[in-house]
Amino acid sequence: MRYASIAAVDRSFDDVYISPHLDDVALSCGGRILRERARGRSALVVTVFTAETGPCREIPPHVRARVGDMVERRREDERAMARLGVDFLWLDHPEAIFRDRAYHTLYGAFSRFVPTDWAVVTQLARQIAELVERTRPRRLYWPLGVGEHADHRVVFEAGMRIAERLRDISSSAPEVCFYEDAPYALIPHVVEHRLQKVRARWIGGEVARGSAWTHARHAYATMMTLASVRAEIGHWAWRVAAYGFLVFRFAGGSLRAWRARTRLWLVPELCEIGDVFSEKLEVIATYRSQIAPVLGDVASYARLRRAYSQQLAVRAGSASSEMPAAVFERIWSLVRCAPAHSVGGEGVAFAMPSEP
């Protein structure tokens, strides 16, 4: 069922998922939800940016078209949530293009963070804190912010504030987890770049070796299979600029990781979703208005997810000829102190950082 407001939520849930947009949770961890629902766990999906308008009124038509018809998107979400078998809530914050003109370009939407968005972070953190009091979840899932879209970064920062509030609470506090934002996470090396960007250290796994040029080449090749990217950077000059931007991003991320104090410690957790993958694809197909302009079709998503799953299996040492079709989703659980063995640097306790 759909709750009209936070005040209307009148029961507890095992899992609460915070989604920046109406399709993010389905794309990123829909398989996990289907698996957990089959085990009898209850779930609530909370979508943050679902308003039709905002402070910024003068929006070019081609920019406005990226958002689509919010009425239709809500209908799609209702059908998707029914297929997942979860309850849901819309918070009605305006998307990035409705908040500031700085987000009207793709560069701005994926690179800038306007100062007024910190007020959105604060408001969202307060709302979710109230929701946690009402729902008492065992696990609270946030986007990691992979891809660094402004809306995803706003929600991630709110998640960090909630994590700080929960840090000193008793063991009854929910476990805080971060899911990998798809389809961005399916692009090679982008997850690791995001982990470096937020100054994370993690347990287990292997860091992909190679120069910024190599990582940029792999990421660019995968990005160009996405319909939305090809549409935006069709001219050769824009493609050269995009490649250079990736090189700059990967090189800068490595340098920051080498210099920075650790912000948070994470433990990766793989969820094998092969037995529910077809069902997940059916859920994703419900978001027809978003799948076509972003991915082209559901088959493209399936191909990217399978390729990424093989990379995860190899790094985890679980790749096997007996599991050639294994499909995975990955989350990252927040731990309060530095573990004994980790990837990325010396251990320090989890600490709330200053605003970037």
Secondary structure, DSSP 8 states (H G I E B T S, - for coil): -EESSGGG--S--SEEEEESSTTHHHHHHHHHHHHHHHTT--EEEEEEE--S--S-----HHHHHHH--HHHHHHHHHHHHHHHT-EEEEEEE--HHHH-GGGSSHHHHHH---TTHHHHHHHHHHHHHHHHHHH--SEEEEE--TT--HHHHHHHHHHHHHHHHHHTS-TTS-EEEEE--TTGGGSTTHHHHHHHHTTEEESSS------HHHHHHHHHHHHTTSHHHHHHT-SHHHHHHHHHHHHHHHHHHHHHHHH----EEEEEEEEE-GGGHHHHHHHHHT-HHHHHHHTSSHHHHHHHHHHHHHHHHHHHT---TT-TT--EEEEEEEESS--SS-BSS-----------
